[in-house]
């Protein structure tokens, strides 16, 4: 990841923590400061114009290159985090360089008066011309440790990338020992994450099988729903036909009711006319009886 931001500082050592915190993301600054407190940052090579560093992050080792060029601060990191305007690893490198540069400048200021009197050096040439007996041994020891650490670091990183056990680490003391412990901690976390990943894969397989069963049940339910929808459509059609038949029956019933009332009126008329006819027939019988009586009376006399 590469970023470029304007910077008015003439030297990288002038970038103090408050100035860095003012321009970067708050969470990224907090994590970068945490890397410093956990001793995860190492300055490989640095001056007031360029810094080369390495940071052990939560997912591996990342390399940074930070330059101050033409009024811009150019930072480049091997990570892929989208943090703007600078990732947490570059922030940690700047904070570590500021901490690393301050004692160095103070030592230079303290060493200047000690080298001021040339006469004393001239008076004791044998004592001053020979270097102190123990001045080079710490540097040689640290350089040897660094070489051993670098030789071990490359196969260790490859082992981490391939998921293999780490090679045996050299016996280191001082500032490099926490690096080895941190990398071994990363390897232990990788093993734990592998176990978690295996458990998650097993869980995912079980869930996929369960989802497959649910999918089959859903397909069966879908087919049943389709058949029920077809049956429901058929029942609706039959219900519509029944409603139409009921409407026709209602019409016929209304017509039958009208015919019934007409028949009742006709029946009442017929009954009334029947009674009249009965009366008329009775009158006819009386007249007939009278005529018969009249017809019999002359013949008797």
Backbone as a ProteinNet text record, in pm:
[ID]
protein_1_A
[PRIMARY]
XXXXXXXXXXXXXXXXXXXXXXXXXXXXXXXXXXXXXXXXXXXXXXXXXXXXXXXXXXXXXXXXXXXXXXXXXXXXXXXXXXXXXXXXXXXXXXXXXXXXXXXXXXXXXXXXXXXXXXXXXXXXXXXXXXXXXXXXXXXXXXXXXXXXXXXXXXXXXXXXXXXXXXXXXXXXXXXXXXXXXXXXXXXXXXXXXXXXXXXXXXXXXXXXXXXXXXXXXXXXXXXXXXXXXXXXXXXXXXXXXXXXXXXXXXXXXXXXXXXXXXXXXXXXXXXXXXXXXXXXXXXXXXXXXXXXXXXXXXXXX
[TERTIARY]
84.6	0	88.5	58	141	54.2	106.2	34.7	132.3	75.6	155.8	75.5	134	64.5	161.3	110.7	198.3	257.5	382.9	451.9	545.9	534.1	617.6	745.6	760.7	880.6	1001.7	1116.1	1239.1	1311.1	1285.9	1350.1	1245.4	1266.1	1173	1174.3	1286	1293.5	1206.1	1162.3	1075.5	929.3	896.4	758.6	737.3	687.2	664.9	527.7	500.5	372.3	248.7	243.3	121.9	98.4	207.3	192.3	141.5	193.7	147.9	2.4	-32.8	-169.5	-270.5	-227	-319.5	-362.1	-284.7	-314.6	-356.3	-344.5	-375	-504.5	-549.8	-671.1	-647.9	-749.3	-734.5	-710.6	-787.4	-772.9	-637.9	-594.4	-464.9	-351.4	-360.6	-257.6	-255	-372.3	-378.5	-312.5	-340.4	-281.1	-130.6	-86.7	56.2	129	68.2	127.9	132.1	32.2	32	145.8	174.4	288.5	418.5	430.9	551.4	562	450.9	454.8	482.1	443.2	467	599.6	681.6	815.7	809.5	717.1	701.5	766.7	828.4	880.4	1032.2	1094.3	1239.7	1277.3	1370.6	1424.8	1542.2	1529.5	1636.9	1744.1	1703.6	1796.5	1719.7	1781.5	1706.5	1800	1752.3	1812.3	1698.1	1731.2	1626.9	1550.5	1588.5	1518	1444.3	1486.3	1424.6	1435	1329.4	1323.9	1290.1	1366.4	1333.3	1311.2	1194.2	1158.5	1081.6	1056.6	977.6	889.8	765.1	667.7	600.7	592.8	518.3	373.4	287.7	146.4	71	-59.3	-142.5	-151.3	-113.8	-124.2	8.7	119.8	248.2	345.8	457.7	563.3	548.3	551.6	534	655.1	693.2	807	757.4	825.2	785.2	904.1	873.3	969.9	902.3	960.7	902.8	1007.9	967.3	1060.5	1000	1089.3	1051.7	1113.9	1029	1080	993.3	1058.3	995.3	865.6	870.2	753.8	643	670.6	570.4	628	540.8	576.6	521.1	609.9	571.5	593.3	486.3	493.6	450	521.9	491.7	503.8	401	398.8	355.3	404.3	369.3	232	162.3	28.4	-73	-196.2	-303.6	-417.4	-389.7	-494.9	-532.1	-662.4	-704.9	-706.5	-617.7	-618.9	-556.4	-619.6	-573.8	-550.8	-453.5	-358.3	-232.8	-232.7	-115	-160.4	-102.9	-144.3	-82.2	-131.9	-87.1	59.5	109	248.3	344.4	310.9	394.5	388.4	271.7	260.6	351.3	350.2	437.3	584.2	620	758.8	799.9	712.2	744	757.3	667.9	677.5	805.3	841	963.4	1086.4	1084.9	1199.9	1214.5	1102	1110	1168	1125.3	1179.8	1326	1358.7	1495.8	1590.9	1541.3	1627.6	1655.3	1563.3	1583	1704.1	1720.5	1842.1	1968.5	1959.6	2077.5	2124.3	2031.2	2068.1	2122.6	2063.8	2112.9	2253.1	2285.1	2419.2	2521.2	2482.2	2574.9	2606.2	2501.4	2525.4	2615.6	2595.1	2678.7	2820.1	2837.9	2970.5	3054.8	2994.3	3070	3166.2	3127.2	3224.1	3336	3308.7	3412.8	3524.8	3495.2	3599.4	3660.7	3628	3676.1	3824.7	3880.6	4020.8	4117.4	4178.9	4273.6	4406.6	4439.3	4569.8	4580.6	4468.3	4473.8	4495	4436.2	4456.6	4600.1	4654.4	4792.6	4890.7	4860.8	4953.8	4957.5	4844.6	4841.6	4806.8	4898.4	4865.8	4842.9	4917.9	4902.5	4766.8	4721.1	4595.6	4475.8	4482.3	4365.9	4363.2	4478.8	4478.4	4422.1	4434.7	4380.6	4233.3	4149.4	4006.4	3984.1	3876.6	3845.7	3831.3	3867.7	3868.2	3729	3626.2	3491.8	3401	3456	3368.9	3315.4	3389.9	3345.6	3269.9	3288.7	3226.7	3074.5	3007.2	2861.1	2809.9	2878.6	2833.7	2850.6	2967.7	2988.7	2886.3	2856.2	2759.5	2622	2579	2448.5	2444.4	2553.4	2555.8	2545	2615.7	2604.7	2464.2	2403.8	2266.1	2171.7	2193.5	2107.6	2122.9	2246.7	2268.3	2201.2	2216.4	2150.2	1998.4	1950.1	1805.3	1753.5	1826.4	1783.5	1786.9	1892.4	1899.6	1784.2	1744.1	1632	1497.9	1491.6	1363.3	1306.7	1392.5	1342.2	1275	1339.6	1266.4	1148.4	1155.5	1041.5	920.2	943.3	831.8	774.6	862.6	813.5	732.7	779.9	705.7	569.2	564.9	436.1	342.8	397.7	313.8	262	343.9	303.5	229.6	218.5	151.2	233.1	365.1	453.5	511	563.6	625.3	747.7	773.3	887.6	1017.8	1124.6	1254.7	1305.1	1403.4	1460.3	1525.4	1492.8	1545.3	1680.9	1767.5	1896.7	1878.3	1977.6	1972.7	2008.9	1909.1	1927.6	1894.6	1965	1938.5	1922.3	1867.5	1853.1	1723.7	1733.1	1612.6	1556.5	1637.3	1589	1509.5	1528.5	1455.9	1304.5	1252.2	1105.5	1052.6	1135.2	1089.9	1066.5	1160.2	1144.8	1021.3	1004.3	886.3	757.7	760.6	640.8	608.6	711.7	688.8	638.7	694.8	644.2	499.9	470.6	331.3	239.6	289.6	211.7	189.5	294.9	281.7	179.6	180.3	81.1	-59.7	-72.5	-204.6	-248.2	-149.3	-183.5	-237.2	-170.2	-220.1	-361.3	-380.5	-514.6	-615.8	-576	-668.2	-693.3	-590.3	-611.4	-713.5	-701.2	-799.6	-939.2	-944.1	-1074	-1128.9	-1038.3	-1082.4	-1134.6	-1063.4	-1110.5	-1247.6	-1263.2	-1394.4	-1501.8	-1464	-1560.7	-1596.1	-1494.8	-1523.9	-1617.3	-1591.6	-1681.3	-1821.9	-1827	-1957.7	-2026	-1946.4	-2002.7	-2055.4	-1982.5	-2031.1	-2162.7	-2168.9	-2294.8	-2407.8	-2375.7	-2478.6	-2519.3	-2420.3	-2454.1	-2544	-2513.5	-2601	-2741	-2746.2	-2876.7	-2950.9	-2875.8	-2937.5	-2985.9	-2908	-2951.5	-3082.7	-3091.5	-3216.9	-3332.1	-3305.1	-3409.7	-3449.6	-3350.1	-3381.1	-3471.1	-3440.1	-3526	-3667.4	-3674.2	-3806.1	-3879	-3803.9	-3865.9	-3916.9	-3838.7	-3884.7	-4011.7	-4013.4	-4133.8	-4252.5	-4226.8	-4334.1	-4381.2	-4286.3	-4323.8	-4412.8	-4375.9	-4460.2	-4598.8	-4601.9	-4731.3	-4812.5	-4745.2	-4815.6	-4870.6	-4791.1	-4839.1	-4962.1	-4957.5	-5073.8	-5194.1	-5169.4	-5278.9	-5334.8	-5247.3	-5294.9	-5381.3	-5338.1	-5419.4	-5554.2	-5553.9	-5680.4	-5767.7	-5703.4	-5779.2	-5840.9	-5764.4	-5818.9	-5938.2	-5923.5	-6034.2	-6156.5	-6134	-6245.4	-6310.8	-6229.9	-6286.8	-6374	-6324.4	-6404.6	-6535.8	-6527.8	-6649.8	-6742.7	-6684.6	-6766.2	-6834.7	-6762.6	-6823.6	-6939.5	-6917.3	-7025.6	-7145.5	-7119.6	-7229.1	-7304.2	-7229	-7294.7	-7384	-7334.8	-7417.2	-7543	-7527.5	-7644.2	-7741.6	-7689.8	-7777.3	-7851.6	-7782.1	-7850.7	-7965.6	-7938	-8044.2	-8158.5	-8123.8	-8227.4	-8310.7	-8244.2	-8318.1	-8413.7	-8366.6	-8455.8	-8575.4	-8546.4	-8656.3	-8751.6	-8695.2	-8780.2	-8868.6	-8811.6	-8894.7	-9005.4	-8969.9	-9072.1	-9178.8	-9134.9	-9230.9	-9320.7	-9264.7	-9345.5	-9451.7	-9410	-9509.3	-9617.9	-9575	-9674.1	-9766.6	-9712	-9792.5	-9900.5	-9860.8	-9961.2	-10069.2	-10024.6	-10123.7	-10217.6	-10158.6	-10241.9	-10340.1	-10291.8	-10381.4	-10497.2	-10465.7	-10574.3	-10671.7	-10613.8	-10700.4	-10785.5	-10721.6	-10796.7	-10911.2	-10885	-10992.8	-11104.5	-11064.6	-11167.7	-11248.1	-11175.3	-11245.7	-11341.3	-11294.8	-11381	-11504.8	-11481.3	-11597.8	-11695.6	-11639.4	-11726.8	-11791.3	-11721	-11779.7	-11900.6	-11888.5	-12002	-12119.5	-12087.6	-12195.5	-12262	-12176.3	-12232.7	-12317.3	-12273.1	-12352.6	-12489.2	-12487.1	-12614.5	-12702.5	-12636.2	-12713	-12769.2	-12688.7	-12735.3	-12851.3	-12837.2	-12946.3	-13074.3	-13059	-13176.4	-13234.6	-13143	-13190.2	-13266	-13219.5	-13287.4	-13426.5	-13432.7	-13562.9	-13660	-13607	-13694	-13738.6	-13643.8	-13677.1	-13783.3	-13769	-13867.3	-14005	-14004.4	-14130.7	-14194.1	-14114.3	-14167.7	-14222.7	-14157	-14207.2	-14342.1	-14346.4	-14471.9	-14586.1	-14557.2	-14658.5	-14698.8	-14602.5	-14634.1	-14722.1	-14712.9	-14791.6	-14933.1	-14955.5	-15085	-15194.3	-15194.2	-15304.5	-15342.7	-15242.8	-15274.6	-15358.5	-15347.9	-15424.4	-15568.6	-15595.9	-15729	-15802.2
-118.6	0	124.1	221.1	340.8	464.9	562.5	687.8	804.1	920.7	1041.2	1158.5	1228.7	1342	1459.7	1583.2	1700.3	1705.7	1750	1757.3	1876.7	1963.1	2083	2061.1	1944.6	1918.2	1898.1	1950.1	1935.5	1805.3	1747.5	1622.4	1530	1402.2	1304.9	1304.9	1343	1344.9	1453.9	1551.3	1657.7	1614.2	1498.5	1448.8	1381.7	1458.7	1405.4	1338.1	1259.8	1188.2	1276.8	1395.6	1477.8	1521.5	1553.1	1593.6	1477	1357.3	1239.3	1208.7	1218.5	1187.1	1283.5	1407.1	1508	1481.7	1402.9	1386.7	1244.5	1148.7	1009.5	966.8	849	793	760.9	788.2	771.3	625.6	535.6	393.5	340.3	384.1	340.2	389.6	514.2	566.1	486.2	451.5	373.3	236.4	170.5	38.8	51.2	154.9	175.6	200.2	278.1	301.4	172.5	86.4	-43.5	-131.6	-126.6	-200.6	-154.9	-25	27.4	-29	-25.8	-73.7	-223.6	-299.4	-444	-481	-380.8	-402.9	-483.2	-443.4	-512.9	-439.9	-325.6	-241.4	-241.8	-257.2	-250.4	-157.8	-66.3	22.6	-48.6	-79.3	-147.1	-47.7	62.4	166.8	297.3	405.7	530	649.1	759.2	890.9	991.5	1119.1	1221.4	1233.8	1158	1164	1035.4	921.9	794.9	696.7	615.2	512.6	379.8	277.7	140.4	62.4	-0.6	-64.1	-192.4	-264.9	-388.2	-391.7	-434.1	-438.4	-575.4	-635.5	-760.7	-725.4	-740.4	-711.8	-831.1	-820.4	-929	-1046.3	-1025.7	-1132.5	-1166.5	-1109.6	-1141.3	-1025.8	-1039.3	-938.9	-848.7	-717.2	-620.1	-526.9	-488.2	-399.6	-262.4	-158.2	-21.4	58	150.4	248.1	384.2	477	610.6	711.9	802.8	903	1041.9	1138.4	1279.4	1341.7	1377.2	1420.5	1532.8	1646.6	1759.9	1802.7	1815	1862.3	1761.1	1634.7	1529.1	1414.9	1352.9	1234.3	1113.2	1031.7	916.3	791.3	717.3	595.2	476.2	366.9	243.6	126.8	40.4	-75.2	-198.3	-313.4	-438	-491.1	-421.6	-465.3	-418.3	-463.9	-426.8	-355.2	-293.6	-225	-94	-60.4	61.7	185	191.7	304.7	427.1	540.8	666.9	767	860.2	870.9	785.8	700.2	619.5	498.9	382.8	262.3	259.2	168.8	157.3	117.9	41.5	-3.7	112.4	199.2	317.1	414.4	426.5	511.7	459.3	328	268.6	292.3	285.5	309.3	453.3	550.9	691	714.9	655.3	671.5	608.9	491.2	426	505.3	564.6	644.4	769	832.3	950.2	913	798.8	753.4	713.3	653	607.1	723.8	830.9	943.4	1036.5	1047	1141.2	1108.2	984.4	953.9	969.1	940.1	951.5	1094.9	1189.8	1331	1377.4	1327.1	1366.1	1316.4	1194.1	1140.4	1219.7	1266.8	1346.3	1478.3	1539.4	1666	1646.2	1530.2	1505.2	1468	1406.8	1362.7	1476.6	1588.4	1699.1	1762.5	1797.2	1856.2	1759.9	1631.5	1537.1	1532.1	1561.4	1557.8	1694.5	1796.2	1932.1	1950.6	1908.1	1940.4	1851.6	1898.5	1816.3	1800.7	1893.6	1886.6	1763.3	1731.6	1614.6	1488.5	1484.8	1367.9	1361.3	1475.8	1476.4	1435.1	1467	1434.6	1285.6	1215.9	1071	999	996.3	936.8	787.3	715.8	570.7	530.6	608.5	571.8	604.5	721.2	762.8	701.5	667.2	611.9	471	396.5	260.2	266.3	193.5	193.4	122	151.7	80.8	-67.1	-146.8	-291.5	-348.7	-287.9	-344.5	-263.9	-163.3	-77	-146.9	-241.5	-305.8	-434.4	-494.3	-625.2	-620.3	-520.4	-520.5	-507.3	-422.2	-405.3	-533.7	-602	-728.3	-832.1	-832.8	-929.5	-903.5	-778.4	-745.2	-775.3	-747.8	-776.8	-926.6	-1005.1	-1150.5	-1199.5	-1141.9	-1180.7	-1143.9	-1025	-982.4	-1076.2	-1115.2	-1206.6	-1341	-1392.8	-1519.3	-1506.4	-1391.1	-1369.9	-1361.2	-1289.8	-1276.8	-1412.6	-1492.1	-1625.8	-1714.3	-1697.6	-1777.3	-1721.9	-1588.2	-1523.8	-1566.3	-1578.6	-1613.3	-1750.2	-1857.5	-1985.7	-1984.7	-1902.1	-1894.9	-1834.3	-1728.4	-1666.3	-1763.5	-1836	-1935.3	-2044.5	-2085.4	-2187	-2134.7	-2006.1	-1947.6	-1941.4	-1904.3	-1895.1	-2031.4	-2135.9	-2270	-2347.5	-2289.5	-2359.9	-2471.6	-2461.1	-2564.6	-2521.3	-2615.5	-2577.4	-2488.8	-2400.9	-2310.7	-2386.7	-2345.7	-2407.1	-2364.7	-2437.8	-2404	-2267.1	-2182.1	-2045.8	-2041.9	-1948.2	-1933.7	-1874.4	-1894.6	-1838.2	-1691.1	-1606.8	-1462.8	-1398.4	-1290.3	-1211.9	-1067	-988.4	-847	-818.6	-723.8	-676	-774.9	-870.2	-963.4	-1079.2	-1106.9	-1218.5	-1199.1	-1077.3	-1061.4	-1083.9	-1054.1	-1078.7	-1227.9	-1308.9	-1453.8	-1502	-1450.1	-1489	-1444.6	-1325.2	-1276.1	-1361.8	-1399	-1483.1	-1620.5	-1674.1	-1802.3	-1788.6	-1672.6	-1648.8	-1645.2	-1586.3	-1587.2	-1729.4	-1812.9	-1951.2	-2026.3	-1999.9	-2064.2	-2016.7	-1885.8	-1835.6	-1893.8	-1918.7	-1979.6	-2120.8	-2196	-2330.7	-2325.5	-2232	-2219.9	-2182.5	-2090.2	-2051.5	-2167	-2254	-2371.7	-2465.5	-2484.8	-2568.8	-2507.3	-2375.9	-2308.9	-2320.7	-2306.6	-2316.5	-2456.9	-2560.4	-2697.7	-2719.1	-2666.3	-2678.7	-2604.4	-2486.2	-2409.3	-2480.3	-2542.9	-2616.6	-2734	-2806.1	-2915.9	-2864.5	-2752.8	-2693.4	-2648.3	-2592.7	-2549.1	-2667.2	-2779.7	-2898.1	-2947.3	-2949	-2989.9	-2894.6	-2766.8	-2668.7	-2679.7	-2708.1	-2726.1	-2847.8	-2957.8	-3075.3	-3042.6	-2967.6	-2927.9	-2838.2	-2746.7	-2659.4	-2741.1	-2846.5	-2933.3	-3003.2	-3053.5	-3117.6	-3018.1	-2899.5	-2797.1	-2759.9	-2758.9	-2727.2	-2833.8	-2961.2	-3068.6	-3056.8	-3031.7	-3014.6	-2894.7	-2789.5	-2671.7	-2702.4	-2781.3	-2819.7	-2904	-3000.9	-3083.2	-2995.6	-2904.2	-2814.5	-2726.4	-2684.3	-2601.9	-2679.7	-2806.3	-2888.6	-2909.6	-2934.7	-2949.8	-2821.5	-2709	-2580.3	-2560.2	-2599.7	-2586.9	-2674.1	-2800.1	-2887.5	-2832.5	-2778	-2717.8	-2595.7	-2518	-2402.9	-2447.2	-2556.9	-2608.8	-2657.9	-2731.1	-2777.7	-2660.5	-2559.1	-2441.3	-2370.7	-2364.2	-2302.3	-2381.5	-2514.6	-2598.9	-2582	-2576.5	-2556.1	-2419.9	-2319.6	-2187.6	-2190.9	-2261.1	-2272.5	-2345.3	-2455.4	-2527.8	-2441.4	-2365.6	-2277.5	-2171.2	-2119.2	-2020.8	-2082.9	-2207.4	-2276.1	-2299.7	-2339	-2359.8	-2229.7	-2119.6	-1990.8	-1955.3	-1982.4	-1955.4	-2042.5	-2171.9	-2260.2	-2212.5	-2169.6	-2118.4	-1994.2	-1910.4	-1791.8	-1831.5	-1930.8	-1978.4	-2042.1	-2122.2	-2182.7	-2075.4	-1968.3	-1859.3	-1793.9	-1776.9	-1720.9	-1812.6	-1945.1	-2040.7	-2039.8	-2031	-2028.9	-1905.8	-1791.4	-1670.7	-1685.3	-1745.7	-1768.5	-1865.5	-1973.2	-2069	-2000.8	-1912.8	-1840.4	-1754.8	-1687.2	-1606.9	-1695.3	-1811.4	-1903.2	-1957.9	-1982.7	-2035.9	-1936.3	-1808.9	-1707.5	-1697.5	-1707.7	-1704.6	-1825.4	-1943.4	-2063.5	-2051.7	-1994.5	-1977.7	-1885.1	-1775.4	-1684.6	-1753	-1831.6	-1905.2	-2007.4	-2073.5	-2173.3	-2107.9	-1990.8	-1920.9	-1880.3	-1834.8	-1800.3	-1923.3	-2034.5	-2158.1	-2201.6	-2189.6	-2228.3	-2139.8	-2009.4	-1919.6	-1950.3	-1975.1	-2010	-2146	-2236	-2367.2	-2353.6	-2267.2	-2245.6	-2184.3	-2092.2	-2034.4	-2141.7	-2228	-2335.3	-2430.7	-2455.2	-2540.4	-2477.7	-2347.3	-2278.2	-2284.9	-2263.5	-2267.8	-2407.4	-2508.6	-2646.4	-2676.4	-2622.5	-2641.6	-2576	-2457.1	-2387.8	-2468.4	-2523.1	-2605.4	-2727.5	-2787.7	-2904.9	-2868.2	-2753.4	-2708.6	-2682	-2614.6	-2585.4	-2715.2	-2809.9	-2938.7	-3011.2	-3003.1	-3066.7	-3001.8	-2868.7	-2796.6	-2831.5	-2839.6	-2872.8	-3013.8	-3103	-3239.9	-3243.7	-3164.1	-3161.4	-3103.7	-3002.1	-2941.3	-3036.7	-3110.6	-3202.7	-3316.2	-3357.2	-3466.2	-3421.6	-3302.4	-3257.9	-3260.4	-3224.5	-3228.8	-3370.4	-3454.9	-3592	-3658.1	-3616.1	-3673.6	-3624.6	-3504	-3449.6	-3498.5
0	0	0	-87.6	-99.9	-82.5	-5.8	17.7	3.7	-28.9	-46.1	7.6	107.3	168.2	177	170.4	185.9	326.3	334	463.1	461.4	563	571	651.1	714	794.2	703	747.4	669.5	700.1	816.8	855.3	916.3	899.3	955.1	1107.1	1166.3	1312.4	1373.4	1291.7	1341.1	1350.8	1296.7	1303.2	1438.7	1534.7	1668.1	1675	1780.2	1790.3	1781	1848.3	1832.3	1688.1	1616	1476.8	1392	1417.7	1342.5	1374.8	1503.2	1544.1	1484	1456.8	1404.8	1261	1185.9	1042.8	1006.2	1096.7	1061.8	1129.4	1092.9	1151.9	1300	1381	1525.6	1563	1503.4	1534.8	1487.2	1366.9	1315.2	1404.9	1455.2	1545.4	1675.1	1726.1	1850.9	1832.4	1719.6	1695.1	1673.3	1599.3	1579.2	1710.2	1798.4	1930.4	2011.7	1992.2	2060.4	2009.8	1878.5	1824.7	1890.7	1916.3	1982.2	2124.1	2197	2335.2	2343.2	2240.5	2238.4	2172.5	2138.2	2082.5	1951.9	1863.4	1736.4	1619.1	1644.5	1536.1	1540.8	1423.6	1412.2	1296.6	1326.1	1222.9	1157.5	1029.5	957	916.6	857.3	813.1	810.7	860.7	870.5	874.2	819.3	836	832	825.9	829.2	698.4	595.9	467.6	433.9	489.8	453	568.4	582.3	686.1	620.5	654.6	615.9	744.7	757.3	883.9	857.6	966	961.6	1085.7	1067.2	1175.9	1175.1	1291.5	1305.3	1336.1	1237.1	1255.1	1309.8	1309.2	1360.2	1264.2	1136.5	1036.1	971.2	1017.4	957.7	969.6	899.6	901.4	779.8	801.1	693	688.9	569.1	547.4	502.8	552.7	522.2	468.4	380.6	330.9	335.1	410.2	427.3	383.8	293.6	241.9	254.7	275.6	274.8	150.4	53.2	-76.3	-131.9	-160.2	-228.2	-160.1	-28.7	45.1	60.4	37.6	51.8	135.1	212.2	288.9	214.6	160.5	79.5	163.9	186	267.3	183.2	199.9	126.9	223.1	224.2	314.2	235.8	278.1	209.4	248.8	339.1	377.1	273.7	289.3	196.2	267.8	381.8	456.1	387	380.2	311	400.8	498.5	591.1	525.1	543.2	487.1	599.8	584.5	472.6	491.1	594.1	623.3	704.6	675.4	746.4	886.1	968.4	1107.8	1118.5	1019.9	1026	998.8	900.3	874.2	991.5	1054.3	1173.1	1284.1	1304.2	1405.8	1372.4	1243.2	1203.2	1232	1202.7	1231.6	1381.8	1460.5	1605.7	1660.2	1608.4	1653.5	1612	1490.6	1446.6	1533.1	1568.1	1654.4	1790.9	1845.4	1973.4	1960	1844.4	1820.4	1794	1730.6	1693.2	1810.2	1907.1	2016.4	2102.5	2151.7	2229.6	2147.5	2017.2	1932	1923.5	1906.1	1901.3	2034.9	2144.3	2275.9	2301.9	2253.6	2272.3	2192.6	2072.2	1992.7	2061.6	2125	2194.1	2315.4	2386.4	2503.7	2463.5	2348.8	2307.8	2254.7	2213.2	2154.6	2254.5	2379.6	2472.9	2509.1	2510.1	2549.6	2448.3	2322.1	2219.7	2195.1	2277.2	2252.6	2282.9	2397	2428	2351.8	2245.1	2169.9	2241.1	2335.1	2398.2	2486.4	2554.8	2642.6	2562.6	2442.8	2359.6	2309.9	2284.7	2235.4	2343.7	2468.2	2575.3	2603.7	2573.6	2599.7	2471.2	2375.3	2245.8	2256.2	2339.5	2344	2402.4	2502.5	2568.2	2481	2407	2329.3	2191.5	2136.8	2001.8	1999	2105	2108.9	2146.2	2080.2	2113.9	2245.3	2312.3	2437.7	2411.3	2505.4	2480.9	2458.1	2515.9	2505	2414.1	2339.5	2259.6	2137.2	2077.3	1953.3	1978.8	2095.8	2118.1	2119.2	2180.7	2174.1	2032.5	1949.5	1811	1733.3	1753.1	1682.4	1726.2	1855.9	1906.5	1848.1	1843.9	1787.8	1639.2	1568.5	1425.5	1400.8	1482.3	1467	1498.2	1602.6	1634	1521.3	1464	1352.9	1234.9	1203.5	1090.8	1117.5	1239.1	1273.4	1267.1	1313.7	1310.9	1168.2	1081.3	941	871.6	899.1	838.9	885.9	1010.6	1061	1016.2	993.8	965	829.8	728	594.6	591.6	638.6	641.3	737.8	842.6	934.9	865.6	786.2	713.3	611.3	540.5	443.7	514.2	632	707.1	750.1	791.1	827.3	708	591	471.6	429.1	444.6	401.5	509.8	628.7	736.9	796.5	792.5	844.5	979.2	1057.9	1185.7	1164	1258.9	1249.3	1272.6	1204.6	1233	1370.5	1419.6	1549.9	1543.3	1639.1	1640.3	1708.9	1667.1	1735.4	1874.7	1956.5	2091.3	2083.8	2106.1	2095	2228.6	2256.6	2376.8	2334.4	2422.6	2392.2	2317.5	2222.6	2154.4	2054.5	2006.9	1904.8	1964.2	2091.3	2152.4	2148.4	2178.3	2168.1	2027.5	1925.7	1787.9	1765.8	1812	1795.7	1871	1993	2070.2	2001.3	1942.3	1872.6	1751.8	1674.8	1556.4	1598	1706.5	1755.3	1804.7	1863.9	1901.8	1780.4	1670.7	1546.4	1497.4	1509.8	1464.4	1549.9	1681.5	1768.5	1734.5	1707.4	1668.6	1535.7	1445.6	1316.8	1339.4	1429.5	1459	1517.1	1610.4	1667.4	1560.4	1471.6	1364.1	1268.8	1247.7	1163.1	1226.7	1358.7	1427.3	1419.1	1440.6	1430.1	1288.8	1189.3	1049.6	1019.4	1071.8	1049.7	1113.9	1235.6	1300.7	1223.3	1172.9	1094.4	964.7	899.9	776.9	804.9	915.6	951.6	980.1	1051.6	1079.6	951.6	859.6	732.2	652	654	583.4	643.1	777.1	840.5	803.7	803.7	769.5	622.6	534.9	394.3	374.7	447.8	438.5	489.9	600.1	653.8	555.5	492.8	392.1	273.1	235.3	125.9	159	283.5	324.1	324.7	375.4	374.2	232.2	140.5	1	-60	-32.6	-82.6	-25.3	104.7	165.4	105.9	78.5	18	-122.3	-199.8	-332.6	-324.9	-230.7	-213.6	-172.9	-80.2	-37.1	-152.2	-237.1	-352.3	-448.2	-472.8	-559.9	-498.4	-367	-301.1	-309.9	-292.5	-302.3	-442.9	-544.8	-682.4	-705.2	-655.1	-671	-595.1	-474.9	-399	-470.5	-532.8	-609.3	-727.1	-795.8	-906.5	-855.3	-742.7	-684.8	-642.4	-584.4	-543	-663.4	-773.9	-894.8	-947.9	-945.7	-991.5	-901.9	-770.8	-678.7	-699.8	-729	-756.8	-881.2	-984.4	-1105.5	-1077	-1000.7	-965.3	-880.6	-789.7	-706.6	-791.3	-889.8	-980	-1057.7	-1104.7	-1176.6	-1085	-960.8	-865.4	-838.4	-826.8	-805.4	-923.7	-1045.5	-1163.3	-1162.2	-1126.3	-1119.1	-1012.3	-897.9	-792.8	-838.3	-916.5	-968.8	-1061.5	-1146.6	-1236.2	-1156.9	-1055.6	-971.1	-903	-858	-794.6	-893.3	-1017.8	-1119.6	-1143.7	-1156	-1176.8	-1058.2	-936.8	-817.6	-816.3	-857.6	-863.6	-967	-1081.7	-1183.6	-1132.9	-1064.5	-1008.1	-906.5	-826.4	-728.9	-796.2	-904.8	-977.9	-1038.5	-1094	-1150.7	-1041.5	-924.3	-814.2	-772.8	-765.3	-730.4	-837.5	-963.9	-1072.4	-1063.8	-1036.9	-1025.5	-909.2	-798.5	-684.2	-719.1	-790.9	-830.7	-926.2	-1020.6	-1112.9	-1037.2	-939.2	-862.1	-785.7	-728.9	-657.4	-752.5	-872.7	-971.4	-1011.2	-1033.7	-1071.8	-960.9	-835.1	-724.1	-716.6	-736.2	-732.9	-846.3	-964.9	-1077.6	-1054.6	-988.1	-958	-866.3	-766.3	-675.8	-750.3	-842.1	-923.1	-1009.6	-1066.7	-1149.9	-1065.4	-942.9	-854.6	-827.9	-802.2	-780	-904.6	-1020.8	-1146.1	-1171.1	-1140.5	-1158.6	-1063.5	-939.6	-845.3	-895.6	-954.9	-1011.1	-1124.8	-1209.3	-1321.6	-1268.9	-1160.1	-1107.4	-1053.1	-988.3	-938.2	-1053.1	-1157.3	-1273.7	-1337.7	-1345.2	-1406.3	-1324	-1192.7	-1106	-1122.8	-1133.6	-1151	-1283.7	-1385.9	-1518.5	-1517.5	-1450.2	-1443.3	-1368.4	-1264.4	-1188.9	-1272	-1345.8	-1431.2	-1541.4	-1590.5	-1699.8	-1650.1	-1526	-1473	-1433.5	-1393.9	-1344.9	-1451.7	-1575.7	-1672.4	-1705.7	-1711.7	-1747.8	-1641.9	-1519.6	-1411.7	-1419.6	-1449.1	-1455.3	-1578.5
[MASK]
+++++++++++++++++++++++++++++++++++++++++++++++++++++++++++++++++++++++++++++++++++++++++++++++++++++++++++++++++++++++++++++++++++++++++++++++++++++++++++++++++++++++++++++++++++++++++++++++++++++++++++++++++++++++++++++++++++++++++++++++++++++++++++++++++++++++++++++++++++++++++++++++++++++++++++++

